[in-house]
Amino acid sequence: MARLAVDNCQPLVDIPMGTIRQISKAMYELGIQKGDVTADLPKFVDYSFLEKATGKKKEALGFAA
């Protein structure tokens, strides 16, 4: 199962914050996580590495407060 999951994944540096929020909310609604942490995500999603690696501001990489 894990091998199939890895084979179906691809690293992306431009996942918009809105998409991350939608995934988080769906995981809560499906009972995968115990609480809805969607509102807390901006405190934990760190774009600093991507900003340095790409030379772009986090807003250009998909961050939206």
PQR file of N, CA, C, O and H, with PARSE charges and radii, in Angstrom:
ATOM      1  N   MET A   1       0.831  -1.186   0.000 -0.4000 1.5000
ATOM      2  CA  MET A   1       0.000   0.000   0.000 -0.0000 2.0000
ATOM      3  C   MET A   1       0.874   1.247   0.000  0.5500 1.7000
ATOM      4  O   MET A   1       0.640   2.176  -0.773 -0.5500 1.4000
ATOM      5  N   ALA A   2       1.893   1.266   0.878 -0.4000 1.5000
ATOM      6  CA  ALA A   2       2.766   2.446   0.952 -0.0000 2.0000
ATOM      7  C   ALA A   2       3.503   2.647  -0.363  0.5500 1.7000
ATOM      8  O   ALA A   2       3.671   3.783  -0.806 -0.5500 1.4000
ATOM      9  H   ALA A   2       2.084   0.512   1.507  0.4000 1.0000
ATOM     10  N   ARG A   3       3.938   1.578  -0.985 -0.4000 1.5000
ATOM     11  CA  ARG A   3       4.659   1.673  -2.264 -0.0000 2.0000
ATOM     12  C   ARG A   3       3.758   2.294  -3.331  0.5500 1.7000
ATOM     13  O   ARG A   3       4.210   3.137  -4.106 -0.5500 1.4000
ATOM     14  H   ARG A   3       3.801   0.655  -0.625  0.4000 1.0000
ATOM     15  N   LEU A   4       2.511   1.893  -3.376 -0.4000 1.5000
ATOM     16  CA  LEU A   4       1.569   2.478  -4.343 -0.0000 2.0000
ATOM     17  C   LEU A   4       1.358   3.961  -4.065  0.5500 1.7000
ATOM     18  O   LEU A   4       1.279   4.769  -4.991 -0.5500 1.4000
ATOM     19  H   LEU A   4       2.144   1.209  -2.746  0.4000 1.0000
ATOM     20  N   ALA A   5       1.268   4.312  -2.785 -0.4000 1.5000
ATOM     21  CA  ALA A   5       1.083   5.722  -2.432 -0.0000 2.0000
ATOM     22  C   ALA A   5       2.276   6.550  -2.885  0.5500 1.7000
ATOM     23  O   ALA A   5       2.108   7.631  -3.449 -0.5500 1.4000
ATOM     24  H   ALA A   5       1.333   3.656  -2.033  0.4000 1.0000
ATOM     25  N   VAL A   6       3.481   6.044  -2.639 -0.4000 1.5000
ATOM     26  CA  VAL A   6       4.695   6.768  -3.040 -0.0000 2.0000
ATOM     27  C   VAL A   6       4.763   6.891  -4.555  0.5500 1.7000
ATOM     28  O   VAL A   6       5.113   7.949  -5.078 -0.5500 1.4000
ATOM     29  H   VAL A   6       3.618   5.166  -2.181  0.4000 1.0000
ATOM     30  N   ASP A   7       4.434   5.831  -5.253 -0.4000 1.5000
ATOM     31  CA  ASP A   7       4.467   5.857  -6.721 -0.0000 2.0000
ATOM     32  C   ASP A   7       3.464   6.854  -7.304  0.5500 1.7000
ATOM     33  O   ASP A   7       3.657   7.343  -8.418 -0.5500 1.4000
ATOM     34  H   ASP A   7       4.150   4.971  -4.828  0.4000 1.0000
ATOM     35  N   ASN A   8       2.402   7.159  -6.567 -0.4000 1.5000
ATOM     36  CA  ASN A   8       1.373   8.082  -7.053 -0.0000 2.0000
ATOM     37  C   ASN A   8       1.572   9.510  -6.566  0.5500 1.7000
ATOM     38  O   ASN A   8       0.727  10.371  -6.809 -0.5500 1.4000
ATOM     39  H   ASN A   8       2.245   6.762  -5.662  0.4000 1.0000
ATOM     40  N   CYS A   9       2.668   9.764  -5.890 -0.4000 1.5000
ATOM     41  CA  CYS A   9       2.945  11.105  -5.372 -0.0000 2.0000
ATOM     42  C   CYS A   9       4.004  11.790  -6.208  0.5500 1.7000
ATOM     43  O   CYS A   9       4.858  11.146  -6.817 -0.5500 1.4000
ATOM     44  H   CYS A   9       3.354   9.064  -5.693  0.4000 1.0000
ATOM     45  N   GLN A  10       3.932  13.088  -6.223 -0.4000 1.5000
ATOM     46  CA  GLN A  10       4.976  13.875  -6.865 -0.0000 2.0000
ATOM     47  C   GLN A  10       5.171  15.140  -6.048  0.5500 1.7000
ATOM     48  O   GLN A  10       4.197  15.766  -5.630 -0.5500 1.4000
ATOM     49  H   GLN A  10       3.238  13.612  -5.729  0.4000 1.0000
ATOM     50  N   PRO A  11       6.420  15.521  -5.817 -0.5600 1.5000
ATOM     51  CA  PRO A  11       6.644  16.738  -5.027  0.2800 2.0000
ATOM     52  C   PRO A  11       6.259  17.982  -5.827  0.5500 1.7000
ATOM     53  O   PRO A  11       6.613  18.123  -6.997 -0.5500 1.4000
ATOM     54  N   LEU A  12       5.543  18.858  -5.183 -0.4000 1.5000
ATOM     55  CA  LEU A  12       5.147  20.112  -5.806 -0.0000 2.0000
ATOM     56  C   LEU A  12       5.570  21.252  -4.902  0.5500 1.7000
ATOM     57  O   LEU A  12       5.433  21.165  -3.682 -0.5500 1.4000
ATOM     58  H   LEU A  12       5.256  18.743  -4.232  0.4000 1.0000
ATOM     59  N   VAL A  13       6.079  22.313  -5.486 -0.4000 1.5000
ATOM     60  CA  VAL A  13       6.451  23.482  -4.686 -0.0000 2.0000
ATOM     61  C   VAL A  13       5.408  24.583  -4.798  0.5500 1.7000
ATOM     62  O   VAL A  13       5.554  25.643  -4.190 -0.5500 1.4000
ATOM     63  H   VAL A  13       6.191  22.385  -6.477  0.4000 1.0000
ATOM     64  N   ASP A  14       4.374  24.342  -5.562 -0.4000 1.5000
ATOM     65  CA  ASP A  14       3.381  25.391  -5.772 -0.0000 2.0000
ATOM     66  C   ASP A  14       1.974  24.947  -5.373  0.5500 1.7000
ATOM     67  O   ASP A  14       1.005  25.216  -6.083 -0.5500 1.4000
ATOM     68  H   ASP A  14       4.255  23.481  -6.056  0.4000 1.0000
ATOM     69  N   ILE A  15       1.870  24.263  -4.228 -0.4000 1.5000
ATOM     70  CA  ILE A  15       0.557  23.879  -3.752 -0.0000 2.0000
ATOM     71  C   ILE A  15      -0.073  25.099  -3.087  0.5500 1.7000
ATOM     72  O   ILE A  15       0.418  25.561  -2.057 -0.5500 1.4000
ATOM     73  H   ILE A  15       2.657  24.045  -3.651  0.4000 1.0000
ATOM     74  N   PRO A  16      -1.137  25.618  -3.653 -0.5600 1.5000
ATOM     75  CA  PRO A  16      -1.767  26.797  -3.074  0.2800 2.0000
ATOM     76  C   PRO A  16      -2.308  26.522  -1.667  0.5500 1.7000
ATOM     77  O   PRO A  16      -2.784  25.423  -1.384 -0.5500 1.4000
ATOM     78  N   MET A  17      -2.231  27.511  -0.804 -0.4000 1.5000
ATOM     79  CA  MET A  17      -2.720  27.365   0.562 -0.0000 2.0000
ATOM     80  C   MET A  17      -4.186  26.965   0.569  0.5500 1.7000
ATOM     81  O   MET A  17      -4.620  26.225   1.452 -0.5500 1.4000
ATOM     82  H   MET A  17      -1.844  28.404  -1.034  0.4000 1.0000
ATOM     83  N   GLY A  18      -4.951  27.440  -0.399 -0.4000 1.5000
ATOM     84  CA  GLY A  18      -6.359  27.052  -0.482 -0.0000 2.0000
ATOM     85  C   GLY A  18      -6.526  25.544  -0.657  0.5500 1.7000
ATOM     86  O   GLY A  18      -7.439  24.947  -0.087 -0.5500 1.4000
ATOM     87  H   GLY A  18      -4.598  28.041  -1.116  0.4000 1.0000
ATOM     88  N   THR A  19      -5.654  24.937  -1.438 -0.4000 1.5000
ATOM     89  CA  THR A  19      -5.697  23.487  -1.643 -0.0000 2.0000
ATOM     90  C   THR A  19      -5.335  22.762  -0.354  0.5500 1.7000
ATOM     91  O   THR A  19      -5.961  21.763   0.001 -0.5500 1.4000
ATOM     92  H   THR A  19      -4.913  25.421  -1.901  0.4000 1.0000
ATOM     93  N   ILE A  20      -4.325  23.264   0.342 -0.4000 1.5000
ATOM     94  CA  ILE A  20      -3.932  22.661   1.616 -0.0000 2.0000
ATOM     95  C   ILE A  20      -5.099  22.736   2.597  0.5500 1.7000
ATOM     96  O   ILE A  20      -5.367  21.774   3.318 -0.5500 1.4000
ATOM     97  H   ILE A  20      -3.816  24.075   0.054  0.4000 1.0000
ATOM     98  N   ARG A  21      -5.790  23.867   2.627 -0.4000 1.5000
ATOM     99  CA  ARG A  21      -6.954  24.013   3.511 -0.0000 2.0000
ATOM    100  C   ARG A  21      -8.067  23.030   3.133  0.5500 1.7000
ATOM    101  O   ARG A  21      -8.689  22.430   4.009 -0.5500 1.4000
ATOM    102  H   ARG A  21      -5.572  24.648   2.042  0.4000 1.0000
ATOM    103  N   GLN A  22      -8.314  22.867   1.835 -0.4000 1.5000
ATOM    104  CA  GLN A  22      -9.357  21.949   1.384 -0.0000 2.0000
ATOM    105  C   GLN A  22      -9.034  20.510   1.775  0.5500 1.7000
ATOM    106  O   GLN A  22      -9.916  19.765   2.201 -0.5500 1.4000
ATOM    107  H   GLN A  22      -7.808  23.354   1.124  0.4000 1.0000
ATOM    108  N   ILE A  23      -7.777  20.125   1.630 -0.4000 1.5000
ATOM    109  CA  ILE A  23      -7.356  18.773   2.005 -0.0000 2.0000
ATOM    110  C   ILE A  23      -7.535  18.569   3.508  0.5500 1.7000
ATOM    111  O   ILE A  23      -8.039  17.535   3.946 -0.5500 1.4000
ATOM    112  H   ILE A  23      -7.060  20.730   1.283  0.4000 1.0000
ATOM    113  N   SER A  24      -7.119  19.563   4.291 -0.4000 1.5000
ATOM    114  CA  SER A  24      -7.247  19.467   5.739 -0.0000 2.0000
ATOM    115  C   SER A  24      -8.710  19.347   6.154  0.5500 1.7000
ATOM    116  O   SER A  24      -9.054  18.514   6.993 -0.5500 1.4000
ATOM    117  H   SER A  24      -6.710  20.403   3.935  0.4000 1.0000
ATOM    118  N   LYS A  25      -9.559  20.170   5.574 -0.4000 1.5000
ATOM    119  CA  LYS A  25     -10.989  20.137   5.915 -0.0000 2.0000
ATOM    120  C   LYS A  25     -11.603  18.795   5.528  0.5500 1.7000
ATOM    121  O   LYS A  25     -12.400  18.236   6.282 -0.5500 1.4000
ATOM    122  H   LYS A  25      -9.279  20.847   4.893  0.4000 1.0000
ATOM    123  N   ALA A  26     -11.238  18.277   4.360 -0.4000 1.5000
ATOM    124  CA  ALA A  26     -11.756  16.984   3.915 -0.0000 2.0000
ATOM    125  C   ALA A  26     -11.307  15.863   4.848  0.5500 1.7000
ATOM    126  O   ALA A  26     -12.083  14.955   5.144 -0.5500 1.4000
ATOM    127  H   ALA A  26     -10.591  18.730   3.748  0.4000 1.0000
ATOM    128  N   MET A  27     -10.056  15.920   5.314 -0.4000 1.5000
ATOM    129  CA  MET A  27      -9.568  14.896   6.233 -0.0000 2.0000
ATOM    130  C   MET A  27     -10.362  14.910   7.539  0.5500 1.7000
ATOM    131  O   MET A  27     -10.640  13.855   8.109 -0.5500 1.4000
ATOM    132  H   MET A  27      -9.425  16.658   5.073  0.4000 1.0000
ATOM    133  N   TYR A  28     -10.722  16.090   8.007 -0.4000 1.5000
ATOM    134  CA  TYR A  28     -11.552  16.208   9.214 -0.0000 2.0000
ATOM    135  C   TYR A  28     -12.959  15.664   8.952  0.5500 1.7000
ATOM    136  O   TYR A  28     -13.489  14.890   9.749 -0.5500 1.4000
ATOM    137  H   TYR A  28     -10.496  16.947   7.543  0.4000 1.0000
ATOM    138  N   GLU A  29     -13.549  16.067   7.850 -0.4000 1.5000
ATOM    139  CA  GLU A  29     -14.911  15.634   7.530 -0.0000 2.0000
ATOM    140  C   GLU A  29     -15.007  14.127   7.316  0.5500 1.7000
ATOM    141  O   GLU A  29     -16.046  13.524   7.586 -0.5500 1.4000
ATOM    142  H   GLU A  29     -13.119  16.696   7.203  0.4000 1.0000
ATOM    143  N   LEU A  30     -13.927  13.519   6.833 -0.4000 1.5000
ATOM    144  CA  LEU A  30     -13.901  12.071   6.620 -0.0000 2.0000
ATOM    145  C   LEU A  30     -13.536  11.300   7.884  0.5500 1.7000
ATOM    146  O   LEU A  30     -13.536  10.069   7.885 -0.5500 1.4000
ATOM    147  H   LEU A  30     -13.082  14.008   6.614  0.4000 1.0000
ATOM    148  N   GLY A  31     -13.224  12.018   8.957 -0.4000 1.5000
ATOM    149  CA  GLY A  31     -12.887  11.371  10.218 -0.0000 2.0000
ATOM    150  C   GLY A  31     -11.445  10.912  10.314  0.5500 1.7000
ATOM    151  O   GLY A  31     -11.101  10.148  11.217 -0.5500 1.4000
ATOM    152  H   GLY A  31     -13.224  13.018   8.956  0.4000 1.0000
ATOM    153  N   ILE A  32     -10.593  11.361   9.402 -0.4000 1.5000
ATOM    154  CA  ILE A  32      -9.184  10.983   9.424 -0.0000 2.0000
ATOM    155  C   ILE A  32      -8.442  11.745  10.513  0.5500 1.7000
ATOM    156  O   ILE A  32      -7.517  11.209  11.124 -0.5500 1.4000
ATOM    157  H   ILE A  32     -10.871  11.982   8.669  0.4000 1.0000
ATOM    158  N   GLN A  33      -8.834  12.981  10.760 -0.4000 1.5000
ATOM    159  CA  GLN A  33      -8.280  13.749  11.869 -0.0000 2.0000
ATOM    160  C   GLN A  33      -9.406  14.106  12.825  0.5500 1.7000
ATOM    161  O   GLN A  33     -10.562  14.252  12.427 -0.5500 1.4000
ATOM    162  H   GLN A  33      -9.585  13.416  10.264  0.4000 1.0000
ATOM    163  N   LYS A  34      -9.041  14.244  14.097 -0.4000 1.5000
ATOM    164  CA  LYS A  34     -10.046  14.427  15.152 -0.0000 2.0000
ATOM    165  C   LYS A  34     -10.608  15.839  15.219  0.5500 1.7000
ATOM    166  O   LYS A  34     -11.737  16.032  15.669 -0.5500 1.4000
ATOM    167  H   LYS A  34      -8.102  14.125  14.420  0.4000 1.0000
ATOM    168  N   GLY A  35      -9.846  16.821  14.781 -0.4000 1.5000
ATOM    169  CA  GLY A  35     -10.309  18.198  14.843 -0.0000 2.0000
ATOM    170  C   GLY A  35     -10.054  18.927  13.538  0.5500 1.7000
ATOM    171  O   GLY A  35      -9.212  18.514  12.741 -0.5500 1.4000
ATOM    172  H   GLY A  35      -8.929  16.664  14.415  0.4000 1.0000
ATOM    173  N   ASP A  36     -10.777  20.003  13.326 -0.4000 1.5000
ATOM    174  CA  ASP A  36     -10.589  20.826  12.124 -0.0000 2.0000
ATOM    175  C   ASP A  36      -9.490  21.850  12.409  0.5500 1.7000
ATOM    176  O   ASP A  36      -9.702  22.803  13.158 -0.5500 1.4000
ATOM    177  H   ASP A  36     -11.461  20.339  13.974  0.4000 1.0000
ATOM    178  N   VAL A  37      -8.328  21.652  11.814 -0.4000 1.5000
ATOM    179  CA  VAL A  37      -7.173  22.525  12.056 -0.0000 2.0000
ATOM    180  C   VAL A  37      -6.969  23.527  10.925  0.5500 1.7000
ATOM    181  O   VAL A  37      -5.941  24.202  10.861 -0.5500 1.4000
ATOM    182  H   VAL A  37      -8.156  20.877  11.205  0.4000 1.0000
ATOM    183  N   THR A  38      -7.940  23.619  10.048 -0.4000 1.5000
ATOM    184  CA  THR A  38      -7.818  24.474   8.866 -0.0000 2.0000
ATOM    185  C   THR A  38      -7.414  25.904   9.211  0.5500 1.7000
ATOM    186  O   THR A  38      -6.548  26.475   8.548 -0.5500 1.4000
ATOM    187  H   THR A  38      -8.775  23.071  10.100  0.4000 1.0000
ATOM    188  N   ALA A  39      -8.016  26.480  10.218 -0.4000 1.5000
ATOM    189  CA  ALA A  39      -7.713  27.871  10.584 -0.0000 2.0000
ATOM    190  C   ALA A  39      -6.304  28.029  11.141  0.5500 1.7000
ATOM    191  O   ALA A  39      -5.746  29.125  11.094 -0.5500 1.4000
ATOM    192  H   ALA A  39      -8.720  26.017  10.757  0.4000 1.0000
ATOM    193  N   ASP A  40      -5.723  26.959  11.667 -0.4000 1.5000
ATOM    194  CA  ASP A  40      -4.385  27.016  12.261 -0.0000 2.0000
ATOM    195  C   ASP A  40      -3.259  26.779  11.263  0.5500 1.7000
ATOM    196  O   ASP A  40      -2.093  27.000  11.592 -0.5500 1.4000
ATOM    197  H   ASP A  40      -6.176  26.069  11.705  0.4000 1.0000
ATOM    198  N   LEU A  41      -3.578  26.339  10.066 -0.4000 1.5000
ATOM    199  CA  LEU A  41      -2.547  25.952   9.096 -0.0000 2.0000
ATOM    200  C   LEU A  41      -1.501  27.033   8.810  0.5500 1.7000
ATOM    201  O   LEU A  41      -0.314  26.708   8.761 -0.5500 1.4000
ATOM    202  H   LEU A  41      -4.524  26.159   9.799  0.4000 1.0000
ATOM    203  N   PRO A  42      -1.879  28.299   8.619 -0.5600 1.5000
ATOM    204  CA  PRO A  42      -0.847  29.297   8.298  0.2800 2.0000
ATOM    205  C   PRO A  42       0.246  29.407   9.365  0.5500 1.7000
ATOM    206  O   PRO A  42       1.358  29.837   9.058 -0.5500 1.4000
ATOM    207  N   LYS A  43      -0.048  29.027  10.602 -0.4000 1.5000
ATOM    208  CA  LYS A  43       0.963  29.071  11.660 -0.0000 2.0000
ATOM    209  C   LYS A  43       2.007  27.975  11.484  0.5500 1.7000
ATOM    210  O   LYS A  43       3.119  28.095  11.999 -0.5500 1.4000
ATOM    211  H   LYS A  43      -0.951  28.677  10.851  0.4000 1.0000
ATOM    212  N   PHE A  44       1.666  26.912  10.766 -0.4000 1.5000
ATOM    213  CA  PHE A  44       2.543  25.751  10.679 -0.0000 2.0000
ATOM    214  C   PHE A  44       3.128  25.496   9.297  0.5500 1.7000
ATOM    215  O   PHE A  44       4.070  24.715   9.166 -0.5500 1.4000
ATOM    216  H   PHE A  44       0.763  26.814  10.348  0.4000 1.0000
ATOM    217  N   VAL A  45       2.598  26.131   8.278 -0.4000 1.5000
ATOM    218  CA  VAL A  45       3.115  25.954   6.919 -0.0000 2.0000
ATOM    219  C   VAL A  45       4.194  27.008   6.688  0.5500 1.7000
ATOM    220  O   VAL A  45       3.918  28.208   6.666 -0.5500 1.4000
ATOM    221  H   VAL A  45       1.832  26.765   8.384  0.4000 1.0000
ATOM    222  N   ASP A  46       5.416  26.541   6.518 -0.4000 1.5000
ATOM    223  CA  ASP A  46       6.576  27.426   6.411 -0.0000 2.0000
ATOM    224  C   ASP A  46       7.091  27.459   4.967  0.5500 1.7000
ATOM    225  O   ASP A  46       7.547  26.445   4.438 -0.5500 1.4000
ATOM    226  H   ASP A  46       5.640  25.566   6.535  0.4000 1.0000
ATOM    227  N   TYR A  47       7.014  28.594   4.361 -0.4000 1.5000
ATOM    228  CA  TYR A  47       7.449  28.746   2.969 -0.0000 2.0000
ATOM    229  C   TYR A  47       8.889  29.247   2.857  0.5500 1.7000
ATOM    230  O   TYR A  47       9.372  29.458   1.744 -0.5500 1.4000
ATOM    231  H   TYR A  47       6.643  29.417   4.791  0.4000 1.0000
ATOM    232  N   SER A  48       9.588  29.444   3.976 -0.4000 1.5000
ATOM    233  CA  SER A  48      10.908  30.084   3.926 -0.0000 2.0000
ATOM    234  C   SER A  48      11.911  29.307   3.071  0.5500 1.7000
ATOM    235  O   SER A  48      12.690  29.916   2.338 -0.5500 1.4000
ATOM    236  H   SER A  48       9.196  29.274   4.880  0.4000 1.0000
ATOM    237  N   PHE A  49      11.907  27.981   3.151 -0.4000 1.5000
ATOM    238  CA  PHE A  49      12.831  27.206   2.332 -0.0000 2.0000
ATOM    239  C   PHE A  49      12.517  27.395   0.853  0.5500 1.7000
ATOM    240  O   PHE A  49      13.422  27.620   0.050 -0.5500 1.4000
ATOM    241  H   PHE A  49      11.274  27.486   3.747  0.4000 1.0000
ATOM    242  N   LEU A  50      11.240  27.305   0.490 -0.4000 1.5000
ATOM    243  CA  LEU A  50      10.858  27.470  -0.907 -0.0000 2.0000
ATOM    244  C   LEU A  50      11.164  28.878  -1.412  0.5500 1.7000
ATOM    245  O   LEU A  50      11.554  29.055  -2.566 -0.5500 1.4000
ATOM    246  H   LEU A  50      10.505  27.122   1.143  0.4000 1.0000
ATOM    247  N   GLU A  51      10.989  29.884  -0.544 -0.4000 1.5000
ATOM    248  CA  GLU A  51      11.315  31.251  -0.940 -0.0000 2.0000
ATOM    249  C   GLU A  51      12.799  31.368  -1.275  0.5500 1.7000
ATOM    250  O   GLU A  51      13.169  31.993  -2.269 -0.5500 1.4000
ATOM    251  H   GLU A  51      10.672  29.740   0.394  0.4000 1.0000
ATOM    252  N   LYS A  52      13.646  30.764  -0.443 -0.4000 1.5000
ATOM    253  CA  LYS A  52      15.090  30.806  -0.702 -0.0000 2.0000
ATOM    254  C   LYS A  52      15.457  29.997  -1.942  0.5500 1.7000
ATOM    255  O   LYS A  52      16.273  30.429  -2.756 -0.5500 1.4000
ATOM    256  H   LYS A  52      13.345  30.256   0.364  0.4000 1.0000
ATOM    257  N   ALA A  53      14.847  28.820  -2.079 -0.4000 1.5000
ATOM    258  CA  ALA A  53      15.187  27.928  -3.188 -0.0000 2.0000
ATOM    259  C   ALA A  53      14.732  28.466  -4.540  0.5500 1.7000
ATOM    260  O   ALA A  53      15.403  28.259  -5.551 -0.5500 1.4000
ATOM    261  H   ALA A  53      14.184  28.469  -1.418  0.4000 1.0000
ATOM    262  N   THR A  54      13.591  29.156  -4.560 -0.4000 1.5000
ATOM    263  CA  THR A  54      13.038  29.617  -5.836 -0.0000 2.0000
ATOM    264  C   THR A  54      13.271  31.102  -6.102  0.5500 1.7000
ATOM    265  O   THR A  54      13.169  31.561  -7.240 -0.5500 1.4000
ATOM    266  H   THR A  54      13.046  29.324  -3.738  0.4000 1.0000
ATOM    267  N   GLY A  55      13.587  31.854  -5.033 -0.4000 1.5000
ATOM    268  CA  GLY A  55      13.725  33.296  -5.189 -0.0000 2.0000
ATOM    269  C   GLY A  55      12.385  34.010  -5.298  0.5500 1.7000
ATOM    270  O   GLY A  55      12.335  35.194  -5.629 -0.5500 1.4000
ATOM    271  H   GLY A  55      13.670  31.481  -4.109  0.4000 1.0000
ATOM    272  N   LYS A  56      11.299  33.293  -5.020 -0.4000 1.5000
ATOM    273  CA  LYS A  56       9.957  33.877  -5.108 -0.0000 2.0000
ATOM    274  C   LYS A  56       9.412  34.128  -3.707  0.5500 1.7000
ATOM    275  O   LYS A  56       9.796  33.449  -2.755 -0.5500 1.4000
ATOM    276  H   LYS A  56      11.339  32.331  -4.750  0.4000 1.0000
ATOM    277  N   LYS A  57       8.524  35.094  -3.584 -0.4000 1.5000
ATOM    278  CA  LYS A  57       7.828  35.356  -2.334 -0.0000 2.0000
ATOM    279  C   LYS A  57       6.774  34.264  -2.119  0.5500 1.7000
ATOM    280  O   LYS A  57       6.294  33.649  -3.071 -0.5500 1.4000
ATOM    281  H   LYS A  57       8.212  35.646  -4.358  0.4000 1.0000
ATOM    282  N   LYS A  58       6.428  34.040  -0.852 -0.4000 1.5000
ATOM    283  CA  LYS A  58       5.477  32.973  -0.553 -0.0000 2.0000
ATOM    284  C   LYS A  58       4.132  33.182  -1.244  0.5500 1.7000
ATOM    285  O   LYS A  58       3.465  32.208  -1.594 -0.5500 1.4000
ATOM    286  H   LYS A  58       6.818  34.540  -0.079  0.4000 1.0000
ATOM    287  N   GLU A  59       3.729  34.422  -1.444 -0.4000 1.5000
ATOM    288  CA  GLU A  59       2.471  34.691  -2.141 -0.0000 2.0000
ATOM    289  C   GLU A  59       2.520  34.190  -3.588  0.5500 1.7000
ATOM    290  O   GLU A  59       1.507  33.739  -4.123 -0.5500 1.4000
ATOM    291  H   GLU A  59       4.271  35.213  -1.160  0.4000 1.0000
ATOM    292  N   ALA A  60       3.691  34.267  -4.216 -0.4000 1.5000
ATOM    293  CA  ALA A  60       3.844  33.781  -5.585 -0.0000 2.0000
ATOM    294  C   ALA A  60       3.876  32.252  -5.637  0.5500 1.7000
ATOM    295  O   ALA A  60       3.660  31.651  -6.689 -0.5500 1.4000
ATOM    296  H   ALA A  60       4.514  34.633  -3.781  0.4000 1.0000
ATOM    297  N   LEU A  61       4.148  31.635  -4.485 -0.4000 1.5000
ATOM    298  CA  LEU A  61       4.198  30.172  -4.404 -0.0000 2.0000
ATOM    299  C   LEU A  61       2.867  29.569  -3.972  0.5500 1.7000
ATOM    300  O   LEU A  61       2.757  28.350  -3.841 -0.5500 1.4000
ATOM    301  H   LEU A  61       4.323  32.123  -3.630  0.4000 1.0000
ATOM    302  N   GLY A  62       1.864  30.396  -3.750 -0.4000 1.5000
ATOM    303  CA  GLY A  62       0.543  29.896  -3.436 -0.0000 2.0000
ATOM    304  C   GLY A  62       0.034  30.203  -2.055  0.5500 1.7000
ATOM    305  O   GLY A  62      -1.093  29.837  -1.721 -0.5500 1.4000
ATOM    306  H   GLY A  62       1.954  31.386  -3.857  0.4000 1.0000
ATOM    307  N   PHE A  63       0.845  30.878  -1.221 -0.4000 1.5000
ATOM    308  CA  PHE A  63       0.388  31.211   0.126 -0.0000 2.0000
ATOM    309  C   PHE A  63      -0.642  32.322   0.068  0.5500 1.7000
ATOM    310  O   PHE A  63      -0.461  33.322  -0.627 -0.5500 1.4000
ATOM    311  H   PHE A  63       1.761  31.175  -1.492  0.4000 1.0000
ATOM    312  N   ALA A  64      -1.703  32.135   0.792 -0.4000 1.5000
ATOM    313  CA  ALA A  64      -2.709  33.178   0.950 -0.0000 2.0000
ATOM    314  C   ALA A  64      -3.232  33.097   2.376  0.5500 1.7000
ATOM    315  O   ALA A  64      -3.719  32.048   2.798 -0.5500 1.4000
ATOM    316  H   ALA A  64      -1.850  31.323   1.356  0.4000 1.0000
ATOM    317  N   ALA A  65      -3.139  34.170   3.107 -0.4000 1.5000
ATOM    318  CA  ALA A  65      -3.548  34.167   4.525 -0.0000 2.0000
ATOM    319  C   ALA A  65      -5.035  33.953   4.670  0.5500 1.7000
ATOM    320  O   ALA A  65      -5.549  33.922   5.788 -0.5500 1.4000
ATOM    321  H   ALA A  65      -2.743  35.022   2.764  0.4000 1.0000
TER
END
